[in-house]
Amino acid sequence: MTFDELLTLVSADASPPIRIDSRQVQPGDVFVAVKGATCDGHDFIDQAAANGAGYIVYENGLAGADGPARIIVPDSAQAVGFLAQAANGSPAVRLTNLAVTGTNGKTTVAFLVHACIRHAKKQCGLLGTVVYDTGSGVVPASLTTPDSLTIARMQRQMVDAGAEYMVIEASSHALSQQRLAGIDFAAAAFTNLSGDHLDYHKTEVSYLAAKTRLFESLAPEATAVLNAQAPQSQSIARQTKARVVWYAVDEPADLTAHIESMTVDGARFTLQYQGQTARVATPLLGKYNVANHLAAAGLCLAEGFDLETVAAGLSSLRAIPGRLEKVGGAAFSVIVDFAHTDDALKNVLETSKPLCKGRLIVVFGCGGDRDKTKRPRMARVAETLADAIVVTSDNPRTEDPDAIIADIVAGFERGPAISANALRHTKVVEPDRRRAIELAIHKARKDDIVLIAGKGHEDYQIIGTEKCHFSDREVALECLGESLSVKTIAQIVVARTAPGTDAPVARIGTDSRTTRAGDCFLAIVGESFDGHDHVASAFAKGAVCAVVSRDVEVAEAQRKPLLRVADTVRALGDLARAYRRMHPFKVVAITGSAGKTTTRQIVHHVLSRHFRTHQARKNFNNYVGLPLTLLEADPGDEIIVAELGANRLGEIAYLTRIAQPDVAVVTNVHPAHLAGFGSLEAIVREKTSIAEGLPAGGVLIVNGDSEALVAACRERGGQFRTFGRSGHADFRAEQVVCAGLSSTFTIDGVPVHLPLPGPGNVENALAAWAVCAQFGLSVRDFADALRTLPPIAMRAEHLHIGTLTVLNDCYNANPASMSNALAMLRNVHSGNRRLVFICGAMAELGDQTEALHAELGRAVAETGVDLLLTVGASARVTAQAAQAARRDLRAVCFDDTPSLCDKLEQFVAPRDIILVKGSRTARLETVVGRLQALFTPAVVGPPIEEIPASRLRRRPESVKDREQG
């Protein structure tokens, strides 16, 4: 077997996973032994074999030939890239791939390219230092450039979400370690190169060589976008076969920018390219940021975007986390920036200096176990440009913080730094980063600028080998009195126990398993748990206080403030309400009998393309979940999208008073939770009570196709907007077609494609459109975003399991959502394939339980279901009613889900179309798991032979694990 045959094997359906960590290897996996600086995967081949690896890929001469099937390659790091691409359907070839490299500016350029392409109504994935955005979700980044397996997997997610482009930050470590193998780049940009990462690269020549590797790989038809004002660009230009586009600020080049103005609020400049000009207005400051705009513009122009579109896209970006990010609203300015090299610090200080009417105060340190040569250089830059300096720790890692600081202060040329608690001296040493920030802010006066440099967006500090929560932004807000502390929490919840300390509070949580240092722990009491039993555990993990409603036992060594209240759930709500008032974000609150989560996820998906948006986790919609949704929002978020659920009267009004929504939505009203409400009329009153929390100017949006909702809103008085399919709705859909696993319709004549099946989801999408319109989005903005909507887990989730088609809609159920699900099942029916409905009982229907389950059975019969499998006593009524309505329908009843799973293989056949739906009490997701176990084909691969060395290119002699450049 050749390497090409291995690529074919891993590209097949249900192929064996590829591993580079022997500890993760499972039977049949492909293990690739990759050499690193601190460890070598070849040393763990025996462990991988013992774990059952079916295939082992390794470099010639570095391992024996016994054990599992093996293949020898000249460069195993590069082999991972090719295998990863093949295993994920070669997503790189379906994307236009853009890259940026350089010491400074990579993140800014990547964010700008992402903004430009999205402004042009195209989908673009982003992989960089701050976040990974695949179009199906945004997650914090773990590495500037992830490993090849992660890149390929995320590229596949981008393609599945409809992306046409990807922009990636290419670190020097990643380039030297071949993490980008298997990806052809259409264009790449170089920003600059200054002294950094010499602990890894050893010399600046080697550092430049790593950066140059990206441009050496470009094809002749690709484009290299190079900084004409960076001396290293000439060397790169000589070593690339690609077309070169030069850019410069206020100097002649192919692409130029002329700066017109620079204030504390931003910069204005004119772009010029091929005889055309366009103006850009940006909140990003500094000549170096104008250069970053040019690099981003060059990448976009190289791919055919016109200059006006690029300029508008550059102007659309509001801010970049941790890049000259303003914090708080004091009479002086506090700025957090990632500058952690002498060149980056120089750029930020030179930008801030002319804009500062008072003193320019800088707080900075240097990381441990990293390039030591930049430490004295950073000191000289700060001494030259700042009026006052606080030298502190950054990420000391395993180095002595005092030794790092000594290296820094050795670079001062005009007197030593003084250890002091005041800034009467111009240079102060304070190793504790929190105290250093407090010192700088507390001594700042009107018109001063306090620059906190080095960590930017990072929310951790590495001390020794421990990664501790730490955010420059959070600490600055605490110092400015714009965040929570033990004292303010005690005041908000009206605690009867004096706090005894006023430590800052990083987060508020209710789960001791996820508690981190600096948290406040609330001891919530539930039906099956009592948080008071876990206070000691929370304190052991670093919680600074706990809110309790009874006495708890903790060790004397753990003694910390216990804030005693009558009701911890009520205290959680009070804290969330206060936090909501502390920050200027807008809140969208969504309630209704069905469709809340789908509507919320559509709203979040669309708005997140234009705003910093936070949404509820899972089903966080009750007395505990809604407050946690608010409290988990970052102060920099612009919009929070929340769900409000209720089981009994009064809950929506209570949650609305906490959320204080700017936009409130009622998706629909149907019989649900009747055990708590008693009647449909009561449900209508409960859902429309969401209007009670709206401020002046708030917007209430309801389903205009529901006569009961519209009548209730008219009775309440006040303005409200409607959505629906009826002619009188303010936001309506026309020409609706639900077919297969998607739907199409028009809004104001604009075609809309919804990648979710069924009329119920059209209703949810209309509700989402009504919300998005309140934030200034156009119908085309909405339609473009909707095309890339990812699947929503356990809600009309379409799964291919072998030859089965499974509609996983098992998150919850009530009569309305059951009706929508059956309509969806009808839409996907094709040919002679059997329709199977695995139906769980519907909970909380009160004295209407039997009648509503019987009604469901009659609907099942009308749908044309061939086989009905039910779980639970109430669902037996559904089976009986279905068979009574249609004698040829086969129905089998089970008392519980495990019993069904045990016999599932007897009933399900290949090519069945299966709908799985029921209330949470049925836990039908285990049925989906059982279907996957039964019908996912196994893969057994043949042995592998050696491949020619010419199949892969050689890589450099040394690589290093998980470091960035």
N, C-alpha and C positions, 0 to 999 in steps of 0.2 A: 504493500500500500504506500502511495506517495503522499507528500504534504498536500497536494491538490485534492487528493481523495479525503484527507483529513478535513480540509476546508469544506468539502461537500458533505461530509458526515455531520459536522457541527452546524451546518446551515439547514439541515433537515428539521422537520417538525419533531418536537419532543426530543431534541438532541441532548447529549450529555453536557452538563455545565462545565465551564472552563474555570479553573481555580489557579491562583498564584500563592495562596496561603494553604499550606499542607494541613493545617488544623481544620479547615473547612471541607476538606475532600471527603466525599461519600462514594460508595461503590459505583463504579462505571464512569466517574468524572474524568475530565482531562486535566492533568496537573502540568503547569508550565513552570519550570525551575528558572527563576530570574535572579541574576546577581545584583546585590545591593552593596552599599558602602558599609553597613553595619552587620548585614547577614547575607547569606547566599542561599537561594532556594535549592541549589544542588545538594546542600547539606541535609535537606529534609526530604529527599526523594524516597528514602526508606520509610519514613513516616507516612508519606502520601501513599506508598504501595501498601503499607499495613492497613491504611484506612479504606483500601479497596479501589484505588485509582485504576481506571481501565486503560488509560493512556498517559504516558509521561513524555513531555517534550523537554529536551535539555541540550546544552551546548557540547560540541565535540570535545572529547577528552576530559570531561568533567564528571562523568558518572559511568558506572558499569552497565552491563547489558542484561542483568538478571531481572526476573520479576515481570511486571505488566508489560504490555506492548509499548515500545518506545520509539521515539523519532529524534534524530539528531539534527540540530539546526545551527547555523553559524552565529545567530543572534536571537536568543530566546525572548528578550524584551520586545524586539520587533515582531517576533512570531505572535506574541499575545495580541498585538494590534490587529494583525490580519485575521486571526481566529475570532477575536471579539466582533469585528465587522461582519464576518461570515455568519456567526451565530445569531446576529440580530438583523439579518436580512439586508446586509450592506447598506445601512441608512446613509452613510457618508456620500454615496454616489447620488442620492436623491435630494441632497441639500447643496446649496451654494455656500461653501465654507469660507469664512473670513477669520483672520487671526490678527492679533496685535501683540507685539513683544517690546521689551525695553525695561529699564530699571524702574522708571516712574511713569505714571499716566495710563497704565494698561486698563485699570478698572474704569477710569473716566472715559477713555476711548470706547471701550466695549459697551458701556451704558449708552453713550451717544449714538453709536451705530444701531444698537437695539431700538432706541427711540426713533431714529430716522426711518428705519425700515417699517416699523409699526405705524408711523405717521403716514407712510406711503400705502397703508392698507395691506401690507404683506405680513405674514407671520415669520417671526425670527426667534430662534432659541438663543440662550445666553449661558455660557459657562465661564465663571470668573471667581475672583477673590471673595466677593461678598455673597453672591447667590448663584444658584443654578436654576434657570427658568426654562422649562421644557415645553411650555404651553399647556401642560396638564397639571401644573402646580409649580410653585416657587419654594425652594428650600434653601436654608443657609448653606454656604459652601464649606467644605472641609479642607479642600486644597485649592490653590489658585488654578491649577490644571489637574483634574483628577486622573486616575489611572485609565489605561486603555479600555478595560472592561466597563468601567463606569461611563466613560465617554460614549462608547458604542451603545450601551443600554439607554442613555439619555438621548442620544441622537435618534434612536428608534422611537422614543416617546415623542420627540419633536415631530418626526414624520407622521406618526399616528395622529398627532394633534393638528396636522395640516401645515406645518412649518415648511417654508421654502428656503430659508436661510438659517445659518448658525454663525454666531460670533463667539470666539473663544480667546481668553487670555493665555498666551503661551509663555510659561515661565522658562527660565534657562535650565532649571532642573528637569522639567518635563521634556525639553528638547534634547538634553543630553541623555535622558533615560528612554527615549523613543516612545513616549506616551502618545504621540500623535501619529504613530505608524498606521498606515492604511487609509489615511485621510489626504485627499488632494485639495489644496487650497486655491481658490480662485483669486484671492488677493490677500496680502499681508502687509501690516504697517509696522514701522519702527519708530519709537518715540525718542529715546535717548539712552545713554549708558553712562552711569557714574559708579563710583566705588561701592560695591555691596556684594555680599555672598562670597567674599574671597576666602572664607573658611571652607567653602566647598570647591570653588573653581581655582583657588590658589593664586592665579594671576589674572589681570584684566584682559590679557590676550586670550586666555582660555575662556573667560566669561563672554567676551565678544564672539568667540568661535561658536559657543553654544547658541547665542542669539542668531548668528549668521546661518546656522543650520536650517532654520525655517525658510530663509530666502534661497538657499541652495536647492531646496526641494521643489521650488516653484517651477511650473512648466513655462515654456516660452510664451504661451497665450495668457498666462496669469499676469498680475500686476503687483509690483513692489512699491508701496507708498512710503517714501523715505523723508526724514527730517533734514532739510538742507542746512539747518543750523546746528546739527549734531555732527562733530568731526568723524565719528565712526561710520556714518552713512556712506562715505565714499568707498570704504573698504567693502561694505555690504554690496554696493552697486556693482563692484567689479566681480563679485562672486555669484551673482544671480543671472539666470537666463531670462528672467521675466522682464516685461516692459516696466520702466521706472517712472513714477510720478513723484516729482519733488514738491515739497511744501515748505513755506517759511512765513514768519510773521513780520510784516513791514519790510520785507526784502524781496527782490525778484526771485520768482520760482514758477513752476507750472501752476500751482495752486497757492494763493496768497490770502492774507487777511490784513486789513488796515484797521487798527483800533481807533474808534471814534471817542469813546468815553469809558471810564472805569470808576465806579462808586461802590460804597458798601453794599448796595443793592444789586450789583451785577455789572456786566460789561456789554458794550455794543460795538460791533465791528462789521466790516464789509468783506464778504467773500468775493474773490475774483478767480475765474477759471475759463480758459478758452474764449476770452473776450466778453464774457458775461459776468454780471455782478448781482449779489443778493445780500440783504442785510440780516444780521443775526443779533438777537437780544437774549442774553443768558444770565442766570443768577450766579454762575460760576465765575470766580474772580481770577485775575492774574494773567500775565502774558503767556505763562506756561500752559494755562488752561485754554487759551486761544489756540495755541499750537496743538493741544489735544483735540480741539474741535476740527482743526484742519486735517489731522490724521484720520479722524472718523469720516469727515467729508470725502477724503480721498478714497477710502474703501468703498463708500456708497457710490461715488461718481464712477469708480472703476467698473461697477456692476450695472451701469446704465441709468441710474436715477438722475433726474435733472436737477440743476443747481437750486431752483426755487423750492423744490420739494425737500432737498437736503437742508437748506437753510431753515425752512419751517420746522423740520424735524429736530434740528439742533436746538431751536428756540423752545421746543415743546418740553424739554427735560427740565423739571423743576429743581431737583436736588439729587445728590448721590450720597448714600450713607457714609459718614465718616470722612468725607472729602470737603474741607472748608464748610463743615456743617454748623450752622448757628444753633445755639442751645439757649433756651429760656428767653425772657423778655426784660432783662434788667436794664438800668440806665447805661451800663457798659456792655460791651459785646463779649460773649464767650463762644469760642470756635473750637471744634474738635476736628482734627485732621490726622490722616494716616501717615504723615511724613515721618519716615524712620531712617532716612539717609541724609547726609549733609547737603546733597544737591536738592532733595525734596524740601528739606527744612529751609534752605536758602530761598527757594521759590515762594514758599508760603509767607515767610517773613518779609521778603521784598514786596510781595503783593499787599500785605497788611500795613506795612510801614507808612506809605503815603496816605492811606485811608484813616489812619489813627490820629485823632485830635488830642488824645491824652498819652498815657504810657502804653507801650507794647510789652506785655508780660508773657513769657513763654515757659511752659512746663514740659520737660522732655527727659527721656532716659534712653538707654540702649539695651537691646536684648542680650541675654547670656548665651554662651555656647555658639556664638555667631561671629561674624566678621568684626575683629577688634580694631582694625585700622580706621574705621569710620568714627570711632568714639571721640578722639581729640578733634577731628575735623568738624564734627557737629558742635562741639564746644566753641570753636573759633567762629563758626557761622552765627551762633546765638549771641556771642559776645559782640560781634560786629553790628548786628541788626536790631537786637532787642534792648529795651530799657531796663528790664529786670528779668532775672532767670531763676527758675527753681529746678534744680537737677534732682531727679528721682529715679525709681526703678521702672523698667518696662516689663519684660518677661525675663526675669533673672535665670530661669531654668536651674541648672545644677551649679551655676557659678555663684560666688559670694556677691551679693548686691553691692556691698561696700567696695569690693575690688573693681567692679564694673564702673561705679561712680568715680573711683580714683583714676581710672583710665580716661574718663570724660574730663574731669577737672584739670587733668594734666595738660589739656589743650588750651586752657585759658592763658592769655598773654598779659592781661591787665589786672593782676591781683587774684588771689585764691577765692574759692567759694567758701562761704561761712555757714556753719551749722547754726541755725537760728530759727525762731518762731515768728519772725516778722520780716517784712520786705524793706526795712530801712536800709539794708544792704542790697546792692544790685544783684548779687549772686548768693543764692541760698541752697544748701543741700538738705533734702528731706527724703530719706530712702522710702518711707511709706507713701505710696502713690496717692492713696486717698487723702492723707494729710497734706501732701504737696498741692493737690488740686484745691483743697479747702483753704490753704494758706494763700494761694494766688487769688482766688475769688473773693475771699473776705477782705483782702487789702486793696482790691480794685475800686476805682472811683469812676465817676461819670466820665464818659468818652474814652475810657481805657479799652484796650482789647486784650483779652486773656486767651492765648493760644495753647491748647492742650494737644501736644503732638505725640505721634508714635503708634497709637493703637487704633484710632479711627473707629471703624464699625465693630471691632472685636469686642466680645462681651465676656472675656476671660483673661486671667493672668496665670502664667505658668511659673510656679514657685517650686523648686526642686523638680520632682516628676509629677506633681499634682497640678491639675488644671482647675483653678478656682474661678467662680463667677466674679467678674469685675468689668464694669462698663464706665469709661470716662464720661459718657453722656449722662448716665444715671447719677453718678457721683456729683457732676456739675449741677444737675437739677436739684439734688438734695441740698447742696450748698446754697442754691438760689431760693430755697424754700418752696420749690415747685414739685416736690415729691413727698412720699410718705416716710414717716419715722415712727418709732414706738410711741412717742408722745402724741403725735397727731392721730394715730390709730386709736389710742386710748380715748382721746377726745371725741372722735367720730362715733365710736361704739358705746360711749358713756360707760366706760369700764369702772367697776367699783374698786379695783385694785390699782394703786399707784404704780406706774411703770418702773420707777427707780432708775431708769436710764433713757437716753434719747437716741439710741442707735438708729441709723438709717435702715430702711426696709427695702430690699430689692424687689421682692415679689410677695404675693399673698396666695396661699394654696391650701388645699384641704386633703392632700394625699401625701402621707409621710414618705411613701416610696420614692417620690420625685422631689422631695425637699432638698434645697441647696442652701449653702451658707448665705446668710443675710435675709432669709425668708421669714415671714410671719405665718404661723400655722394655725388654722382654724379647726377646732375639734368639732366636726359636724356629727350629729347623731342620726343614723338612718335606720331602716327597718331591720337590717341584718349586720350592722356594724356600729361601732362607737369610736369616734376619733379620739376621745379622751384616753383610750388604751394605747395610743400611738404618739402621745406628746413627747415622751422620753426619747423615742426613736427620732422624732423630728429635731429635738434639741441636739441629739448626738450627731446629726447631719449638718448642724450649723444654724438652725433656726434661731433668730434673736429674740422671739417672743411667741406666745401662744394665746389665742383667745379661747376661753373655756367657759362652761356653764356650771361646772362642779369642781370639787377638789380633785387633784391628780397627784400621783406619786412620782417624783423624779429624784434622782440622786443629787446629793448636795453639790457635787462637782458640776452638775448640769444646771444648777439653779439660775433661771432666767425669768424675766417678767411674765407672769400669768395674768392676763387681762380678763377679769371675771365679768360676765354678762349674763342676762337672763336667758337669752336665746342666741346661739351661735349662728343659726341660719339667718335670723333677722340681722345680726351684726354683719354678716357677709354682704347682705343686700345694702346695708347702710354704707359700707366701705365702697362697694361698686358705684353707688349713686354719687358719693363724694369724688371718687376718681373720675367719673364721667364729667363732673362739673369742673375738674381741674384742667381738663384738656379740651382743645377746640375741635376735636374730630366730630364729624357728622355720624348719626346713627340711623340705620335702616332696620326696622323691626318688622318681622314677618310672622303672622299667625294664620290659622285656618284649620279646617278639619283634615285636609289632605294637601300634599304638594309643598309643604313648608320648606323641607330640606332641598328638594329639587329647585324650587324658586330661589332659595338662598344661594345655592351653588351657581346657578346661572347668573344671578346678580353679581356675585363675587368675581366670577370668571370674566365678565364683561368689564366691570368697573376697574378691576386690577390692571387692565391694559392702559388705564389713564390716570389712576390714583393709587396711592399707597393704601391698600385695603386689607382689613383683617376680618375673618369670619369665624363663626362658632365652630368649635371642634365637635364632630359627631353630632349627637342629639342634645347638645348643651342648651336646653330651652326651658328649664324649670327653676325653682327657687334657688338651686345651687348652680346649675349650668349657666343661666343667663348672667348672674354676677361674675362668674369666672370668665365668661366670654369678654366682658368689658375690662376686667382686671388684667387679662392676658394681652390686651392691645398695647402696642408700643406707643409712647407719647408722640412719636413722629407719624403715626398712621393718620390718614385723612378721613377714611370712612370705615365704620364697623358695620358688618351685616350680621344681624342676630335673629334667632328664632325665639318665639314666645309660645310655649305650650301650656295647656291647662287640662286638669282632670275634674275640676269643680269650680263653682262660682267664686268670683273674686280674685282668682289667680292672675288673669291677664292685666287687670287694673293695677295690681301690686307690682308686677314685673314691668309694666309701662312706666310707673313712677320711678323705677330704678333706671331704666334705659333712657328715658327722656328722648324718644326718637324724633328725628327731623322728618322722616318719612315712615309712615305706618301702612302695612299692607294686610288685607284679609283675602286669602286666596279663594276660599269657598266655605260653605257650611253644609255639613251632612251629619247624619246620625253617627256619632262617635262619642265614646266615654259617657254613654247614657246613664251608667250606674252612678256617675257623679252629678250629671246635669239634669237628668229626668226627662227632658223634652228637647225637641229641635228649637223651639222658641227660646229656651234658656241658653242654648248654644249660640244662637244669633246675638243675644244680649251680651253674652260673655265675650265673643270675638270682637264685636264692635266697641267694647269698652276700651280697646287699644287707643281710641281717639282721646281718652282722658289725659294721657300723658303728653299730647302734642303741644309744643310751644306756639306762640303767635307766629304765623307764617309756616307752621308745619303742614304737611300734606298727608291726607288720608286717601288711600287707594283701595277700592273694593271691587269684587267681581260683579260686573254690571249685568251678567246673565242670571244672577241670583235675585229674584224679586224680593225675597225675604231680606237680603242684605241691603239692597237699595232702599226698601221701605224703612228699615231700622235706622239707616243713616239720615234719611230725610226727617224722621221723627226726632232724632237727636239734635238736628240743626247743624249749622256750620257747613263749610265747603268740603266737598270730597270729589275725587276723580274715579272713573270706572274703566275697567278693561273687559274685553270679551269679544264674542263673535256677533253680537246683536248690533243693529245699525245705530243705536243711540250711544254706544260705548265711546268714551273719549279715546281709548287706545284699543283698536280692534284689528282682528285678522280677517282677511277675505281669501277666497279661493283656496280653502284649506284642503289638503290631500294628505291622508295618513296611509302610508303603504310600507309594508315591510318594517324595517327597523328605524325609519326616519319619517319626518313629516315636512311638507312644504306649505307655505302660505305667503300672502303679501301683506305688508303694512304700508299704507299710503302709497301703494303702487310699487313698492320695492320688494323684490323676491327675497324670501327668507328660507333658508334650509336649516332644519332642526334635527341634529343627529340623535334624537330620542324618539321612540315610537309612541303612537297613541294620541287620542284627542286630549287626554288629561295633561299630557306634557305640553301640548300647544297652549292650553290654559295657563300652565306654569310659566311658559316663555312670555306670554302676553303680560302677566303680572310683572315679570322681570323687566320687560321693555318699559312699562309704565314707570318703574323705579328709575331706570337708567336715564330716561328722558328728563327727570328732575335734576340731573347733574349735567345737563347740557349736551348729552350725546345725541347724534343723529341716528336715523333709522339705519343708514348704511354702516355707521360705526357698530351698531348693535348686530346687524346681519353678518358683518365680517367676523366679529368675535364669536358669534354663535356657531359658525362652521367648525371651529376648533374646540368646541366644548368636549371635554373628556368624559368617559363613562362615569356614572355615579354609582359607587359600590352598593350592591343589594337594592338598587332602585332602578328597575328596568335595565339592569346590567346584562348585556348580551355576551354569552360565553359560548365558545366552540370547544366542546369536550369530546375529542375523537370525532365521530360522525354525528354526535348529538348537537342540537341547538338548544341551549338552556337560557331561559329568561329568568334571571335571578332578581326577584322583586320581594325578597323575604324579610326586608327590614321591619315592616309593620303592616297592619291591615285594618281596614274598617270597610263598611259597605261601599262607600264611594271609591276607595282605592281598589277594591276588588273589581268593581265594575270597569274601571279604567284598565286594569290588568287584563281582564278578559277581552276587552276591545283590542288591546295590544296583541293578544294571542291570535285573534282573528286576522289581524293585519299581516302577521308573519306566516300564516298557513299557506303552504304551496304544495302542489302535486298530491301524491298519495302518502305523504308522511303522516304518521299518527300524531295527534294532539294529546298530550298528557298534562294533567293539572294535579300537582302535589299541593294540597290545600290544608293549611293549618287553621285552627279555630280562630274566630275573631273575639277578642277580649273586651270587657268593660261595656257591654251593651245592655246591661240591666235586665228589666223584665221583657225587653224586646229581643232578647238573645235568640230564642227559638224561631220567631217569625222572620228575623233578618237572615238567619242561616238558611231557612227554607227558601227565602227569596233568592239567595245566592245560588242554591241548588238549581232552581229553575233557569237562572241566567247561564249556569254552566251547561245545561242541556241545550239551550238555544245557541251557544257558542260553537257547538259541534265537537266538543271534547270526546275523545275515544276512550280514555282511561282516566278515572278520578281516584286518586289516593288521598285519603284524609287522615288528619292527626288530631286527636282530642274528641271529647264527648260531644261538644256542640257541633263539630264538623260532621258527625254521623247524621245529623238532621239534614245537612247539605247533601250528603250522599243519597239519603232516602228520597229527598225531593227531586234530585237530578234523575234518579232511576224511575221515579213515578212519572216524570215528564217525558222521559225517553227510554223505552225499555231496552234498547240495544246498547245503552251506555254501561260500560263495566265500571263498578265502583268497589273499592276495597278499603276498609276502615281499620285504623290502628289506634291503640290507646295512647301511644307516645312516640316521639321521634326515634329513639333508639330501636324500637321494635320495627319501624318502617325501614330504617337503615339496614338492619340485619337481613331483611328479605327483599331489598330493593332490586337486586340482580334478577329476581324471578319475574319482575314486572316490566322493567325498562328494556327496550330493544334498540339496536343501532338505528340511527337516522330519525329517532323520535324528536319531536319539538316539545319541550317541557317547560311549563310555567311553574315556578316554585314561589308560593306566597302564603303568608300567615302572620298572625300577631307575634310579638317578640316572645311571648310565653312558649311558643312552639319551638323556637331555636332552629328554624329550618335551614340555616346556613350549614349545619352539620350534614344535611341531605346533599347539598351542593358539593361539599367536600367528599362525601361518599361516591357521588357520581364521578368526580374527578379521579378518585382512586380506582374505580371500576373500568372507566372507559378511556383513560389516557394511555396511549400505547407506549410500551417500553422500547428503548433503543439498545441494541447490542451491537457493538462495532467490531470489525475485523482487526487483526493485528496490523501494526504500522511498521513500515520499513524506512530506512534512511533516505533522506532526500539530498539532492545536489546542493552544494554550498552556494551555488550561484542563485538559488531561489530567493535568498534573503540577503540584504545588504549588511555589511558589518556595522557595528555601533562603536562608540568610543570605548577606551579601555576601562574607564571607571564610571560607575553610576552610584547614585545615593538614594536612600529611601525617603520619600515623603517630605521633601524640602522644596522651597519655592524660590524663584528668581524673577 
